[in-house]
Structures are given as structure tokens and as C-alpha cells.
């Protein structure tokens, strides 16, 4: 049954993207930048309809009251493509999000072209320190415009129960701009595995942690605070993935 669901969803996404993504690409130049985001939201919500009704994957959000009313930096766990869509529902109504992503993604047919039209924060990860400066330059502008900036500090999708080094990009942006930071944990990888065709129906829990002001903090302090909260929360959301958590409980 999961194979049938996953096949139907893939076919649906291809057709839906072919119909809706071009609207995103032409909306910005013709109607103004905000229209690219509005059509992007239509594209995303249509895809999420398929996630919920074809795959049977739904979301439960806890800690929504922790999300600031003003634009901030959201640093989240990354396990699948699912959260790139659904995390955008966690910001206040009417607000838009941008992601920090590697510039190579902008070359992907349809999806990448749509992301480029929405002016996501794209960086050259081979540029070293200059890549961090790119994040600050673009991120400061997006925050001023009222966009919430979402970044995955581990830099790639990580299977449930594992973690990678938390990279400094999000912390570097927050400390240099002086804004609030929100850590987010979730267990999407339990139902939408990394680089897997087959998905499993279920309810993903998104947990939004307490916001804190990065002003006056060092990059390392921000990163450590985010990592400590997210990894502790992951042990609560998916205790079966962490034998050490089960032993200590």
C-alpha cells in the first residue's frame, strides 16, 4: 500500500509542479517580488495536499506560542524534504519564509527555478568565510523585509537518531544582525526517510523551542544553545532512536 501511495504522490507532484512552478517564475518579474512568494505558497500548499491525502502524513505542532511575531532566524533539524514545506506553516499567518540553501539547488528544473524566483538565500559552500558573509548580506535584507529565515544547521538531511556537526551559518547571521533565534525539532524522518521513495503514513510532531535574543552572544554560544535544545528534544520525540536516552530514563 505504501508503494501505491508513494507512486501516486510522485505522479501528482510532477504534474502539479509542471502546472504551478511556472507561475512562480513569471510572477516576480511581471507582478513584483511578493507575488512570487504568493504563488510559491499556492505551489507549496498544493504539494502539501498530496502529502496529507495521498501519503497520509500530517503534522502536529507543539510550542507554537514560542514563535516570535517579528521575523527571526529559525534553526531546525533536517531529516527529509517534508519539513521544507511544513515548517513554513509555523510562522504567523501572512508571513513568508526564505531558506538558506546551496546555490546548486537553484539549477534544478522547476523546483530550483521556483526557489530562485523567490530569492532564497543561496550560498557557495566552497567559499569558506565568504559564504558566511553571503548569508549575512542576504539574510539581513530578508529579515528587514519581514521574512523569517529558516536554516538547517547540520547542512544536510540526517537520519533519525543521528546528528552531524552544527555549522555556524545560522548563528553567524543571528549574532551579526542581532535578532531572535528559534530552535525547532521534529521527527519527520520516521515517516519520510532520507532519500527514500517509500513514505509511511503517520503524524509528524514539530516542536518549537523557546526563542532567545542572539544580541551580545558569540556564534559558538548560539550554536551550542540551539544544538543542546534540539538534540535533547529529539530524544523526547524519538526515544527509540537513542538507546542512551532509554537507559537513563
PEPEHU-V469532 format. One record per residue. N is the residue number from 1. RES is the residue in one letter. PHI is phi in degrees with one decimal (* if undefined). Layout:
BEGIN
N_RES_PHI / N_RES_PHI
END
This chain:
BEGIN
1_X_* / 2_X_-63.6 / 3_X_-65.6 / 4_X_-66.3 / 5_X_-57.9 / 6_X_-66.6 / 7_X_-67.1 / 8_X_-61.0 / 9_X_-64.1 / 10_X_-60.1 / 11_X_-62.4 / 12_X_-62.1 / 13_X_-63.9 / 14_X_-62.4 / 15_X_-67.2 / 16_X_-64.0 / 17_X_-66.8 / 18_X_-63.1 / 19_X_-83.8 / 20_X_-98.1 / 21_X_-59.6 / 22_X_-59.1 / 23_X_-63.2 / 24_X_-64.6 / 25_X_-68.8 / 26_X_-96.1 / 27_X_-65.1 / 28_X_-58.8 / 29_X_-62.1 / 30_X_-87.0 / 31_X_-113.6 / 32_X_110.6 / 33_X_-55.2 / 34_X_-64.7 / 35_X_-69.6 / 36_X_-60.7 / 37_X_-71.1 / 38_X_-65.4 / 39_X_-70.1 / 40_X_-61.6 / 41_X_-66.7 / 42_X_-61.0 / 43_X_-57.1 / 44_X_-65.2 / 45_X_-65.7 / 46_X_-65.7 / 47_X_-65.6 / 48_X_-65.6 / 49_X_-58.9 / 50_X_-64.7 / 51_X_-60.3 / 52_X_-76.9 / 53_X_-94.2 / 54_X_-99.0 / 55_X_-86.6 / 56_X_76.1 / 57_X_-103.5 / 58_X_-124.8 / 59_X_-118.0 / 60_X_-125.8 / 61_X_-109.9 / 62_X_-119.0 / 63_X_81.7 / 64_X_-58.0 / 65_X_-66.4 / 66_X_-79.9 / 67_X_-76.5 / 68_X_-62.4 / 69_X_-76.2 / 70_X_-106.0 / 71_X_-56.6 / 72_X_-151.1 / 73_X_-100.1 / 74_X_-104.3 / 75_X_-111.7 / 76_X_-125.6 / 77_X_-63.8 / 78_X_-128.5 / 79_X_-124.1 / 80_X_-159.9 / 81_X_-78.2 / 82_X_-57.7 / 83_X_-70.0 / 84_X_-65.1 / 85_X_-90.2 / 86_X_-78.5 / 87_X_-60.3 / 88_X_-69.4 / 89_X_-81.6 / 90_X_-89.9 / 91_X_-89.4 / 92_X_-55.9 / 93_X_-55.4 / 94_X_90.2 / 95_X_-87.4 / 96_X_-116.4 / 97_X_-121.6 / 98_X_-127.1 / 99_X_-110.8 / 100_X_-91.2 / 101_X_-143.7 / 102_X_-73.8 / 103_X_-63.5 / 104_X_-60.2 / 105_X_-64.8 / 106_X_-70.4 / 107_X_-88.8 / 108_X_-66.1 / 109_X_-57.2 / 110_X_63.9 / 111_X_-61.7 / 112_X_-63.7 / 113_X_-64.6 / 114_X_-65.8 / 115_X_-62.3 / 116_X_-63.8 / 117_X_-65.1 / 118_X_-89.9 / 119_X_54.2 / 120_X_-64.9 / 121_X_-82.1 / 122_X_-102.7 / 123_X_-133.1 / 124_X_-95.7 / 125_X_-67.5 / 126_X_-84.9 / 127_X_-85.6 / 128_X_62.4 / 129_X_-58.4 / 130_X_-62.2 / 131_X_-64.6 / 132_X_-64.6 / 133_X_-65.6 / 134_X_-63.6 / 135_X_-62.6 / 136_X_-66.4 / 137_X_-60.2 / 138_X_-74.3 / 139_X_-65.6 / 140_X_-59.7 / 141_X_-65.3 / 142_X_-65.6 / 143_X_-63.3 / 144_X_-60.8 / 145_X_-81.0 / 146_X_92.9 / 147_X_-86.7 / 148_X_-77.7 / 149_X_-102.8 / 150_X_-105.0 / 151_X_-136.2 / 152_X_-101.4 / 153_X_-62.8 / 154_X_-77.8 / 155_X_81.4 / 156_X_-159.1 / 157_X_-72.9 / 158_X_-120.3 / 159_X_-59.8 / 160_X_-54.5 / 161_X_88.2 / 162_X_-117.1 / 163_X_-150.4 / 164_X_-116.0 / 165_X_-61.6 / 166_X_-80.0 / 167_X_-80.0 / 168_X_-85.0 / 169_X_-54.4 / 170_X_-65.2 / 171_X_-64.9 / 172_X_-61.7 / 173_X_-62.8 / 174_X_-63.0 / 175_X_-73.4 / 176_X_-79.5 / 177_X_-90.5 / 178_X_79.6 / 179_X_-133.2 / 180_X_-80.9 / 181_X_-124.0 / 182_X_-125.1 / 183_X_-84.6 / 184_X_-135.0 / 185_X_-116.8 / 186_X_-163.4 / 187_X_-120.9 / 188_X_-58.5 / 189_X_-63.1 / 190_X_-69.5 / 191_X_-116.5 / 192_X_-125.5 / 193_X_-64.0 / 194_X_-61.8 / 195_X_54.5 / 196_X_-115.1 / 197_X_-73.6 / 198_X_-80.4 / 199_X_-114.8 / 200_X_-119.3 / 201_X_-61.6 / 202_X_162.5 / 203_X_-112.1 / 204_X_-84.8 / 205_X_-98.4 / 206_X_-104.6 / 207_X_-116.0 / 208_X_-97.8 / 209_X_-84.9 / 210_X_-64.0 / 211_X_-75.5 / 212_X_-143.4 / 213_X_-86.0 / 214_X_-83.1 / 215_X_-59.2 / 216_X_82.2 / 217_X_-95.3 / 218_X_-85.9 / 219_X_-57.4 / 220_X_-64.1 / 221_X_-65.6 / 222_X_-63.7 / 223_X_-60.4 / 224_X_-66.7 / 225_X_-64.4 / 226_X_-65.2 / 227_X_-61.2 / 228_X_-60.1 / 229_X_-69.5 / 230_X_-62.0 / 231_X_-69.0 / 232_X_-67.1 / 233_X_-69.6 / 234_X_-61.7 / 235_X_-68.3 / 236_X_-79.5 / 237_X_-74.6 / 238_X_-131.4 / 239_X_-61.1 / 240_X_-67.8 / 241_X_-88.2 / 242_X_-127.8 / 243_X_-55.2 / 244_X_-65.8 / 245_X_-68.5 / 246_X_-65.7 / 247_X_-68.4 / 248_X_-80.8 / 249_X_-69.8
END
